[in-house]
Amino acid sequence: MSDLNTLTSAALSHLLMLVTRYGPAVGQRSADDRIARRLFDSPRGDRLRLAATDLGEQPGSAALAEVLRAQLYAALEADPTLASDLENLANAPGSARYDVKISRAQNVVVGDYNTQTNYSSGRSAQSLPRNRILMVFSNPFGTDGLRLDEEYRAIEHAVQTGRHRERLDVVSAPAARYYDIGPKIQYHRPVVVHFGGHGSETGELVFADERGRPFEVSTPALAELFANHAATTRCVVLNGCFTERLADAIAVHGPCVVGTSRAISDALAIEFAGGFYTAVANGRRFDEAFADGRAHLDLGDRAGGDAIVLIEGRGGQCRTAIA
């Protein structure tokens, strides 16, 4: 038997061919298209379709290929019977034949991959596709003190108690200076970038300069930074004051962005972050996680939650979730 990597590689090329050829009409042309349609109608189908479309638009992107592969893994875990569909796609003309076994308990074994025990040949859940959340915090000298340690704790706790915690990595960049942002994103290739700190009334994020003093980074510069990383960064959370204008500028380049229309309190920012990342860690889509974060504030009777807004990016990433 082949392992799942080889099986999905064979299925991927055929799936992409169908999506590229037919787009939303896939599933209405031939028997193979109907197989693809069953995949798209699966519990993870909306995310799978979006991942396939993204890669179809950028066929040379290794990062997007890994996103699509991860969505195929997730679809198989959600519905083990889809293994036979993957096999049929892999058996399309020009593909080799691979064996897939489905037990009476409906767990699927493809090579050494088992949908109930993750990797059954001694590989732990750490081998599954992981999604990185990069937390960038900055509270320069001379600005009002923020409880950024509490914000970090709320996010880390939310992730560690979520159902999908094994698929998430949380990394932080504390006391970030303006020149730290790009290298951190380049190195970590995060799915989510979270900013905790100050926003100016003119809409810029406030970082520290080389001496730790306040430095406002221009909106066009940050928007361009995220444009350069649109293939990997799917959600940006600007958890500071007056960030809606920056959120609009970033969303133009594809990511889903959370911003604020006015000043918000420290407590509001912390509680929203806890509710949002709890939902993300439990598999909710980014738009659903935003709604859950706002609802979390309402449950605590926190005033001012309406200042936190969601901007749908051009790439439709708000309707996706962790892989």
C-alpha positions in Angstrom: 0.0 0.0 0.0 1.1 3.5 -0.6 1.1 6.1 2.1 -1.4 9.0 2.2 1.1 11.5 0.8 1.5 9.5 -2.4 -2.2 8.8 -2.7 -3.2 12.4 -2.3 -0.5 13.6 -4.7 -2.1 11.4 -7.4 -5.5 12.7 -6.5 -4.4 16.4 -6.3 -3.4 16.7 -9.9 -6.7 15.3 -11.2 -8.7 17.4 -8.7 -6.9 20.6 -9.8 -7.5 19.8 -13.4 -11.2 19.5 -12.8 -11.4 22.8 -10.8 -9.3 24.7 -13.3 -11.4 23.4 -16.2 -14.9 23.7 -14.8 -14.6 26.0 -11.7 -17.9 26.0 -9.8 -19.5 23.7 -12.3 -17.2 20.8 -11.3 -19.3 17.7 -10.6 -21.7 18.1 -13.5 -19.6 16.8 -16.4 -18.4 13.3 -16.0 -18.0 10.3 -13.6 -14.7 11.7 -12.4 -16.2 15.1 -11.9 -19.0 13.5 -9.8 -16.3 12.0 -7.6 -14.8 15.5 -7.1 -18.3 16.8 -6.4 -18.7 14.3 -3.5 -15.4 15.6 -2.1 -16.6 19.2 -2.3 -19.9 18.2 -0.7 -18.1 16.6 2.2 -18.0 18.2 5.7 -14.8 20.0 4.7 -15.9 20.6 1.2 -16.2 24.4 1.2 -12.6 24.7 2.5 -11.4 22.0 0.1 -13.0 23.9 -2.9 -11.4 27.2 -1.8 -8.0 25.6 -1.3 -8.2 24.0 -4.8 -9.3 27.2 -6.4 -6.5 29.1 -4.7 -3.9 26.7 -6.0 -5.5 26.6 -9.4 -4.9 30.4 -9.6 -1.3 30.0 -8.4 -0.2 26.6 -9.6 3.4 27.1 -8.7 2.8 27.8 -5.0 4.1 25.1 -2.8 2.4 26.7 0.2 -1.0 26.5 -1.4 -0.3 23.0 -2.4 0.3 22.1 1.2 -3.0 23.8 2.2 -4.9 21.7 -0.3 -3.2 18.5 0.8 -4.1 19.4 4.4 -7.7 19.9 3.5 -7.8 16.5 1.8 -6.4 15.0 5.1 -9.1 16.8 7.1 -11.9 15.8 4.7 -10.8 12.1 5.1 -10.8 12.4 8.8 -14.3 14.0 8.8 -15.7 11.3 6.5 -13.6 8.1 6.2 -15.7 6.8 3.4 -14.2 9.4 1.1 -11.1 7.2 1.0 -12.6 5.3 -1.9 -13.2 8.6 -3.8 -9.5 9.6 -3.3 -8.5 6.2 -4.6 -10.8 6.6 -7.7 -9.3 10.0 -8.4 -5.8 8.5 -8.0 -6.8 5.8 -10.5 -7.7 8.3 -13.1 -5.8 7.9 -16.5 -2.1 8.3 -16.0 -2.2 7.5 -12.2 -0.9 4.4 -10.5 -3.2 2.2 -8.4 -3.1 2.4 -4.6 -4.8 0.2 -2.0 -7.2 1.7 0.6 -8.7 -0.3 3.4 -11.8 0.6 5.4 -12.6 -1.4 8.5 -16.0 -2.2 10.0 -15.4 0.6 12.5 -15.1 3.0 9.5 -11.5 3.9 10.2 -9.4 4.2 7.1 -5.9 2.9 6.7 -3.9 4.3 3.8 -0.4 3.0 4.2 0.5 3.9 7.7 -2.2 6.6 8.1 -5.2 5.8 10.2 -8.1 8.3 10.6 -8.8 7.2 14.2 -5.3 7.1 15.6 -3.7 9.7 13.2 -0.4 8.0 12.3 -0.5 4.3 13.3 3.2 3.5 12.7 4.4 5.3 15.8 4.2 8.8 14.3 2.4 11.2 16.7 -0.1 13.9 16.0 2.9 16.2 15.7 3.2 14.8 12.1 -0.1 16.3 11.1 -0.2 19.5 9.1 0.3 22.4 11.6 -0.9 26.0 11.4 1.1 28.7 13.0 -0.3 31.8 14.8 2.2 34.6 15.1 1.5 37.0 17.9 3.3 40.4 17.5 3.2 42.5 20.6 4.5 46.1 21.1 4.2 48.6 23.9 6.9 51.2 23.3 8.3 53.5 26.0 6.1 56.5 26.6 2.8 54.9 25.6 0.0 53.8 27.9 0.8 50.4 29.5 -1.1 47.5 28.0 -1.7 44.1 29.6 -0.1 42.3 26.7 1.0 39.4 28.9 -2.7 38.8 29.7 -3.6 38.9 26.0 -0.9 36.3 25.3 -2.1 34.1 28.1 -5.7 34.3 26.8 -4.7 33.2 23.3 -2.4 30.5 24.4 -5.0 29.1 26.8 -7.7 29.2 24.1 -5.4 27.2 21.7 -4.2 24.7 24.3 -7.8 23.8 25.3 -9.2 23.5 21.8 -10.0 20.3 20.0 -7.5 21.0 17.3 -4.6 22.1 19.6 -2.3 19.5 18.0 -2.6 21.3 14.7 -1.7 24.7 16.0 1.5 26.3 17.0 1.6 29.7 18.8 4.7 31.7 18.5 5.2 35.3 19.9 7.3 38.3 19.1 7.2 40.3 22.3 8.4 44.0 22.5 8.5 44.0 18.7 10.3 46.7 16.8 9.1 47.9 13.4 12.0 46.0 11.6 11.1 42.7 13.3 7.7 42.3 11.6 8.9 41.2 8.1 11.6 38.7 9.2 9.2 37.1 11.7 6.6 36.5 9.0 9.2 35.2 6.6 10.6 32.8 9.1 7.3 31.5 10.7 5.1 31.6 7.6 2.0 32.0 9.8 -1.6 31.3 8.9 -2.7 33.9 11.4 -0.9 37.1 12.3 -2.1 38.7 15.6 -1.1 42.2 16.6 -1.5 43.4 20.2 -0.6 47.0 20.9 -1.4 50.6 20.1 -3.0 52.1 17.0 -2.8 55.8 16.3 -5.9 57.9 15.7 -4.7 58.3 12.1 -4.9 54.5 11.6 -1.2 53.4 11.9 0.1 50.6 14.1 2.6 51.8 16.7 5.8 49.8 17.1 9.1 50.6 18.8 12.0 52.0 17.0 15.6 50.9 17.6 15.6 52.8 20.9 12.2 51.5 22.1 10.4 54.8 21.3 7.0 54.9 19.5 7.2 54.5 15.8 4.1 54.6 13.5 4.4 52.3 10.6 2.6 53.6 7.5 -0.6 51.9 6.3 0.8 51.4 2.7 4.0 49.7 4.0 2.1 47.2 6.1 -0.4 46.5 3.4 2.4 45.8 1.0 4.0 43.5 3.5 0.9 41.3 3.8 0.5 41.5 0.0 3.9 39.8 -0.3 2.7 37.0 2.1 -0.9 36.5 0.9 -0.2 32.9 -0.2 0.4 31.8 3.5 -1.3 34.4 5.8 -5.0 33.8 5.7 -6.1 36.0 8.7 -4.8 39.1 10.3 -6.1 40.3 13.7 -5.3 44.0 14.5 -6.2 44.0 18.2 -5.5 47.7 18.8 -7.3 51.0 18.5 -8.3 52.7 15.2 -7.2 49.9 12.9 -10.2 49.6 10.6 -8.5 51.7 7.8 -5.4 49.5 7.9 -7.7 46.4 7.9 -9.3 47.6 4.7 -5.9 48.2 3.1 -4.6 44.7 4.0 -7.9 42.9 3.0 -7.5 44.2 -0.5 -4.6 41.7 -0.9 -6.6 38.6 0.2 -6.5 37.9 3.9 -9.5 38.1 6.3 -8.8 41.0 8.7 -10.2 41.9 12.1 -9.9 45.6 13.0 -11.4 48.3 15.2 -13.4 51.4 14.2 -12.4 53.4 17.3 -10.5 53.1 20.6 -11.1 49.9 22.7 -10.2 49.0 26.2 -7.5 46.6 27.2 -10.1 44.3 28.8 -12.2 44.3 25.6 -9.2 43.4 23.5 -8.2 40.5 25.8 -11.7 39.1 26.1 -12.3 39.2 22.3 -9.0 37.5 21.6 -9.9 34.7 24.1 -13.3 34.1 22.4 -12.0 34.4 18.9 -9.1 31.9 19.3 -11.2 29.5 21.3 -13.4 29.2 18.3 -10.4 28.9 15.9 -8.9 26.1 18.0 -12.2 24.3 17.9 -12.3 24.3 14.1 -14.6 27.3 13.4 -14.2 29.3 10.2 -12.6 32.8 10.7 -15.9 34.6 10.1 -17.6 32.2 12.6 -14.8 32.8 15.1 -15.2 36.5 14.8 -19.0 36.2 15.5 -18.2 33.9 18.5 -15.7 36.5 19.8 -18.3 39.2 19.6 -20.8 36.9 21.3 -18.3 36.2 24.1 -18.2 40.0 24.8 -22.0 40.1 24.8 -22.2 37.3 27.3 -20.0 39.3 29.7 -22.1 42.4 29.0 -19.0 44.2 27.7 -19.8 47.5 26.1 -18.0 48.6 23.0 -17.8 45.2 21.1 -19.4 46.9 18.1 -16.1 48.7 17.5 -14.5 45.4 16.5 -15.1 44.7 12.8 -14.4 42.0 10.3 -13.2 42.8 6.8 -13.7 40.1 4.2 -10.5 39.8 2.1 -10.5 39.5 -1.7 -9.4 35.9 -1.3 -12.5 34.8 0.6 -10.3 33.6 3.5 -12.9 34.5 6.1 -14.8 31.4 5.1 -11.9 29.1 5.8 -10.5 27.7 9.0 -7.4 25.9 10.2 -6.2 23.0 8.1 
